[in-house]
Amino acid sequence: MSRTTDRRGGRRDATRVVVVDDSPFMRGLIGDLLTDAGVTVVGEAGDGTEALSVVAETRPDVVTMDVEMPGMGGLEAVERLMAETPTPVLMLSAHTAEGAEVTFEALERGAVDFFAKPGGEVSTGVSREADRLVEAVRSVADADLEAATRDWKPRSESRTDSPSDVDLERPLTAVIGASTGGPKAVERVLSALPMADCRVLVVQHMPEAFTTRFAERLDSASAYDVREATDGDRIGAGEALVAPGGRHMEVGSYRAGRLRVKLADCDAVDGDAPSVTPAVDVTMRSAVGAVSDPLVGVVLTGMGDDGSAGVRAMADAGARTVAQSEDTCVVYGMPKRAVGTGVIDSVCDLDDVAGAILGGGA
């Protein structure tokens, strides 16, 4: 049963949330975790129909939306919310391949980001991930909903419609990093990237079980051959790798236009331990140390500062650097921090990023 609630223990300026889940226990657990962190839960709902009513009544900053619910499920509810009461939505999905598939569909329908519940409905798993859940809620609440729901569908519907080939003077390696709002942004960039003597490394903050499906989506949308990275993978011109969830992707070696990556756990990475896994900084720094041909580092939409140390290292080594513009970011966090380093060569709207990647080597 839907209802508003008095859980207003937070500050007046606290993030206001509606929790939607068909399990009363899960609604209570999620609500308690958020409340304990100073987030104000202003309403709850057990299915999509109830959610529409509660959101219209309470006008929250963000909605946490379960994917699988009886009656109106999360997918339809997201689409209806965007049409009737546009509100940033954080999807709560099962940590499975099936969960990944429906989550990407929810992002297409307007959801801003997702939180993968460990073990699906296992409440103790959610409790262990409380900090990450709270961070995701606050990130989504700060999102630019217009940018998140803009029609960023890939330019090309198939590989045969891909952009014209571009001749580069020397082999190019591009490292692209993103977080919140990134799945659609990365897909947009790769779908617009002309075929060239370019190899691409993608680091998207995303958990295990989701990056495989993400790579498949990029492969379908792009002229490039895209796959999830495995340890020891080698790629050359016209190929791209996506860092797998839960592992860092490092460039291990580079020779004659082909690079090899190695995967590492967080405790196996040199230097300070990154706060996210996979981390953009790790991949960018390793590329600087291994790749002798031109490099370009790209920081797209996302929360936090991952990528800022990476682009600084790339710039110090003579690489080009690109950041997505504030106007087209869902969350202007990572690009803002990158720009703040003073080493970014180009700040581009999302539709101009692909051109900026190849612009220095054509």
N, C-alpha and C positions, 0 to 999 in steps of 0.2 A: 504494500500500500504506500502511495506517495505521501509525503508530508514535509512541511518545513520544520526547522528545528532551531533550538535556542543555543546551539554550541557557539557562543560568541566570546569565548574566553580570551581571544587574541586582541591585539591593538585595534584602534579604530581604522587604521590604514592596512590592516591585515588582509591578505588574499581571501576572497570569499568563494566558496566551492559548493557545488551540488554533486553528491556522490550517487552514481547510478549503478546498481548491481542487483541481480535477481536473488542473491543470497543475503538474507538479513544479517547473518553472521559476518559476511564479508563487508557489508555496508558499515556495520558497527566497527569492525577492525580498522578499515581504511579511515573512517571518520575519526577514530581515536588516535591513530598515528598522525593524522594531519593536525588535529586539535592540539596534541601534545607539542607539536612543532610551531604553534602559534598561528596556524591557518584556521580560518573561521568556516565551519561547515554550516551553511544556511539552509540546506535541504537535502532530501534523499528520495530516491525512486527505485522501484523494483523492475521496471521495464521502460521501453522507449516512450510509450504513450504517456505514462505518468511523468517521465522526465520532461517532456514538452511542457506540461502544465506547471511543474515546479519551477523550471527555468524561467518561464514567462512571468511567474509570480515573484520570484526572488531576484532575478537579474544578477546572477553571480559573475565573478571574474573568469571562472573556468569550470568546466564540467569534467569529472572523471567518468568515463563511459565504458561499461563492460561490453564486450563484443557479442557473446552468446547469451541471449535472454529469450524467454518465451514471449509470445505476442510480438510486439514490435522490437526487433533486435537492434543492436548498436549501429549497424550500417544504415538502416532506414532512419533511425533516430538522428544520426549525424546530418544526413541529407535534409531532413525536415527542419532541424534546428538552424541550419545555415540559411534556409529559405524563410523561416518564420521569426526566429529570435537569434540572430547570429551571435554565437558565443564560442570562445576558444575551447576546444575539446581535446582532452588527453584520453586516448583509448587504453583500456586495460585488457591485454590479450594474453592468451596462453603461450608459453615458451615452447612452441612447436612449429613445425613447418606449416601445418594447417593454420595455426594462429598467425603466422607471418603472412600468408596469402590474404586472409581476410583483413589484416591490419593495413596492408598496402592499399587495398580497396577503400578502406575507411579514410586513408590519407587523400586518396583521389577525390573522395566526396566532401572533403573539407576539414577533416580532423587535423590538428596542428602537429601532434606528436603522439607517441605511444609509450606505454610502460609494460614491459614483458614480465608477467607474474611468474616467478620461479615455480616450476612444477605445476603451472596452470592455476588450480584453485587451492593450492596448499597455503594455508594462512600463515604458518610459521615462516614460510619462504618470504612472504610479503613483509612480515615483521623484520626479518633480517635486512631487507632492502629499504627500510623506512627512510633513511636519509636520501637515497636516490629517488624515491617516490616524491618526497617533499620538494626536492630540487626540480624534478620534472614538472610538478604542479605550478611552481612559481615561474618557471621558464615559460610554460604555455600561457600563463596569465599575462605575461609581459609581451606576448607575441603580437605582431602586426597582423590582425585577422584579414585585412584586405590583401596583403601579400600572400598569406597562407591559402586563401580561397581563389586567388586570381587564376585565370585559365592558363596554367603553365603546362598544358599538354605538349608532348614532344612535337617538334616541327614535322618530323618525318614519320609516316605511318609504317614504313618498311625500309629495309636496307636499300631497295632500289630507288627510293626517293631521297637518299642521303645527299648531303651537300657535296659540291664538286671537289675533286681532289686538289690538293695544294702542294706545290713543290717547295721543299725546304733546302736551304744551303747545306745544313748539317743535321744529323739525327737529333731529335728533341725528346726529352723526357719531362712529363708534366706530373706533378704531385698535387692532387686535389683533396682538400679537407673540408668537412662539413659536420654539423650536428643538427640541432632542431631546425626543421624545415628543409633539411638537406636532401632527403630522398627525391623529392620532386625537382629541386634545384640541380642536383647532379645529373639527373636524367635529362633535364632541359639542356644542360651544357653539352653532355656527350651526344645527344641527338643532333645538335647543331655543329658538332666538331667535324670538319672535313677530314677525309682520309689523307694521311700524310705520313712521312717518316717520323712518326711520333709514337711513343709508348706511354701509357697512362697508368698511374697508381692512384687508386681512390681509397681514402680513409674516411669512412662515415661512422660516427658514433652509433653503434647498433649492436645488440647482443647476438650471441651465438644462436643459430637456427634461423635468423633473419637475413644474414648477409648472403647466404646462398641464393635465396629468392631475389634479393636485391640485385645481385650480379646477373641473374637470368633476365630480370626486367631491363637492366641496362643493355644487355646483349641484344635484346629484341628491339630496343629503341635506337640503337646506335649502329653506325657503319663499322665500328671497331668490334673485334672479337673480345668479349668480356667474360671473365670467369672469376670465381672466388679463389683467392690465392691458397696454395698449399706450400709446405716447406720445400724449398729447392726449385720452385717454379721458375721458368725462364720465359721471357717475352721479348718480342722485337717490334718492328714497325707495324702499326695497325692493330695492336693488341693492348688489352687493359686488364689489370688485376684489382680486385676489391679485397681490402684487408678483412680477414674473418673476425667475427665477434669473439672477444675474449683473448685475442692474440695480437701482438704488435707485428707489423710488417716492416722489415728492414731490407734495404738493398745490400746484398752480400757481395756482389761483384758485377762488373760491367766490362764487356769486351766486344768490339766490332758491332756496335749497335744493338747488342742483346744484353739484357740485364737479368740477374738471378736474384730472387728474394729469399730471405729466410724468415721464419716465424719465431717469435720469442715470447715467453711469458713475462709478466711485469717485473719479476725479480731477476730476470736475466738481462735486463736492459741497463747499459752503462749510464752513469750519472744519476741525477735525482729521479725518483720513481714518478712517472706520470700519474695524474689524477684520473685519467680515463684510459680504457683499453678497448680497441686500439687507439693510439694517439697519433695525431698528425705530426707533432713535433718529432717523434721517433723516426717516422718515415722520411721526413724532410732532411733531418740531420744526417741520416745514413746515406741518402742520395748524394748529398754534398761530398761525403767522403769517398764515394765509389764511382760516380758518373763523371767522365771526362768531357763529354759533349754538352751542348747547351741544356740548361735546366730552367723550368719555370715552376714556381710555387703559387698555388691558388687557394685562398681562404674564402669559403662561402658561409652562408647563414648558420648561426649556431650560438649557443650560450657558452660563456667561459672564455678562457684565453688560450686554449690549445691552438697551436699554429703560429702564435706570435714569436716564440723562440725559434721555431722552424724557419719562418720567412727571414728572420734576422740572420740566421746561419746561412741561408741560401743567398741573401743579398751580399753578405760578407765574402762569399765565394764567387760573386759576379753573376749570379743567376737573376732572372727577371722575376718579379713578384706582382701578384694581382689580388685584389680584394673586391668582393661584391659590395655594391652601393647600399647605403642605408635604406633608400626608398624601395628597394626590391627585396630586402631581407625579411624573413619571418621574425628572426631575432637578431638584432644588430649587436652581437656580443663578440664573437670570434673575429669578424672583420674589423670591428671597432678597435679591438686590442691590437690587431695586426697593423692597422693604419697608424695607431698610436706609437708604434716603434719607429716611425719615420723612414722606413725602408721600402714601402710599397710604391711600385712604379706606376701602376694603373688602378684606379678605382672605377669599376664598371657596373652598369646595370646588368642584370642576369643575362639578358639576351645578347650582350656584347662580350661576355666572358670567353666564349669559344674563339672569337676573333682575336682577343687579347692573348690567348694562349699561343696561337701560331704567329701572331703579329711580328714578333721579334726575329723569327727565323726564316720568313718567306723571302 
